[in-house]
Each structure stands twice: as C-alpha cells, then as structure tokens.
Amino acid sequence: MPSLNSSCLSWVDYDSGTMYLTFHSGRSYTLRGVPEHHYHGLLHASSAGWYFNTYLKGRY
C-alpha cells in the first residue's frame, strides 16, 4: 500500500475498481467502482485531500 505525503490521507490501496483510503484521523473509506485513473491521479496529485474531495468523495 503506497504511503502518501499528505496532511490528511495516510495511505491508499486499489484493487479491481475498489479504492481503500485511510486518513490520519483513523477514518477509513472503501470506494467501489472507481476507475483506475483516479487511483493514479490521487497518488500523483499535489494535494491528495483536494483530489479526494474533488473527484472521489460522494461519487463512489
């Protein structure tokens, strides 16, 4: 599971359309039906929190 250099997300993993996220607060999300390009986008975003809020939260 890749670690993120993020002030809010501690790690993310992806497997067959399912993204697993854990925040530094301890809160975890399992998002289903996520296209793989969003996984790579999150990993390479200058702000993982912004990417999550903009492209993932409430959509998957």
Phi and psi in degrees as a GROMACS rama.xvg file:
@    title "Ramachandran Plot"
@    xaxis  label "Phi"
@    yaxis  label "Psi"
@TYPE xy
-67.9956  138.885  PRO-2
-85.2923  153.602  SER-3
-115.813  144.251  LEU-4
-88.8602  82.0803  ASN-5
-139.354  146.285  SER-6
-79.5348  -13.4309  SER-7
-121.046  -35.0136  CYS-8
-98.2024  132.782  LEU-9
-97.2133  -34.3139  SER-10
-160.005  163.044  TRP-11
-144.131  146.597  VAL-12
-139.669  158.47  ASP-13
-144.405  134.804  TYR-14
-151.479  115.272  ASP-15
49.1648  50.4676  SER-16
87.4746  -0.793417  GLY-17
-112.059  126.34  THR-18
-109.313  132.909  MET-19
-112.969  126.571  TYR-20
-127.509  140.743  LEU-21
-129.435  132.56  THR-22
-95.6637  158.715  PHE-23
-58.9179  -25.9392  HIS-24
-70.2099  -14.6217  SER-25
100.752  -12.4325  GLY-26
-68.8442  137.156  ARG-27
-121.705  148.079  SER-28
-128.606  143.96  TYR-29
-120.694  115.888  THR-30
-110.037  127.014  LEU-31
-107.564  148.352  ARG-32
79.355  22.0739  GLY-33
-84.7079  123.832  VAL-34
-63.535  145.479  PRO-35
-58.6741  -30.1981  GLU-36
-63.1627  -26.2024  HIS-37
-71.3668  -34.0119  HIS-38
-61.0267  -49.4074  TYR-39
-66.989  -36.8637  HIS-40
-61.2705  -42.6539  GLY-41
-64.5546  -42.9854  LEU-42
-63.2277  -32.5284  LEU-43
-103.205  2.10121  HIS-44
-69.2471  146.151  ALA-45
-69.6744  -22.9849  SER-46
-138.438  106.437  SER-47
-64.5415  -36.8175  ALA-48
-63.3282  -43.4605  GLY-49
-62.6043  -44.121  TRP-50
-61.6318  -45.3517  TYR-51
-58.1989  -50.5881  PHE-52
-64.8512  -35.0329  ASN-53
-81.1098  -42.5518  THR-54
-111.506  -17.8547  TYR-55
-118.184  -47.2081  LEU-56
-60.5679  127.083  LYS-57
79.488  -1.79152  GLY-58
-106.784  -27.7034  ARG-59
